[in-house]
């Protein structure tokens, strides 16, 4: 057990780590801002960032920064976006309300419900007074309601327009102020905390692709794959993972909380008691019609966004969107990713589309030189089996050729 690690100087922490792991960390790079941002800071962990292209949302074209370590994500999103853009692009809309909860078990629902209804105006004033800057920016607490959870548990839900911020700290400050009022006038509150199921901050994206451009058979297969994701949670989990490949990559790139977005998306996917795909595809009037709907409470200010230089740059790359437009861009990337994934699964198969990118990753892992990477990929792919053993053989083969 390591006691008081957070109280040690960096030099002392590194000595503790050396003793615990046998590894000398003294040469690791340090970012002074990040060192203050999290506790027990060691160093920075790097992920690749690329650019998704060909995305058209509500008539505007975007190049999209995407942070991901998984091969084929950016290629697939760009390919799906290109096909949709050629057919007119994505149509998106979003709303911005975040929910906080006062969770109560020590009074009946009727008592709590009556107090909220009678004192609605006063309670909203208390909430807004806890964070007046939000109201000054045109947002703030808008409404409250009581919701029965079971025979002895109630949630008092606070709905807040957080404008450009994700609003977690704002919401929690408001809830703490409301908790004081409830405990003074009504009943003790068990918990006061925001919810990451932001189903009042939904983003809806649709698109249409002429079936003749895909072929009727392929379009029908995409619809069938979509239907499986609505009836089978095992298929839905992988279906949604593909969607989140694209969504997370942009959420991370813009400095947003990808864990909150993931949590809310998957909770929303199970909102009727069964976990389902977040997107649907159907054929209507010779058009393959895609639709995705999910909570995307992303932000352009607040949290760590302001101190993250790459997040600031990436928002500029996107044209400095407001929070609603950012959510619409992100949702469109998710639907583009989903379209490309389903198209690959029902046609050449998902593995074939991954082959060259998988080969490249394996070869880099086993030391293939950058200037010989294209040659190495061709050798590994043509060999048929793309695995670690064959990647090592290809790298050795290239090294032997260079030594001659």
Secondary structure, DSSP 8 states (H G I E B T S, - for coil): ---SGGGS-HHHHHHHHHHHHS---TT----HHHHHHSTT--------EEEEEEEEETTEEEEEEEE-SSTTHHHHHHHHHHHHHHTT-BEEEE---EEEEEEE-SS-HHHHHHHHHHTHHHHHHHHHHHTHHHHHTT-EEEEEEEEEEETTEEEEEEEEE-TTB--HHHHHHHHHHHHHHHHHHT---SEEEE-S--TTSEEEEEEEEEHHHH-HHHHHHHHHHHHHHHH-HHHHHHHHHHHHHHHHHHHHHTT--HHHHHHHHHHHHTTTSS---SEEEEEETTEEEEEEEEE----SBSTTGGG-HHHHHHHHHTTS--HHHHHHHHHHHHHHHHHHHHHHHHTT-HHHHHHHHHHHHHHHHTT--GGGHHHHHHHHHHTS--SHHHHHHHHHHHHHHHH-
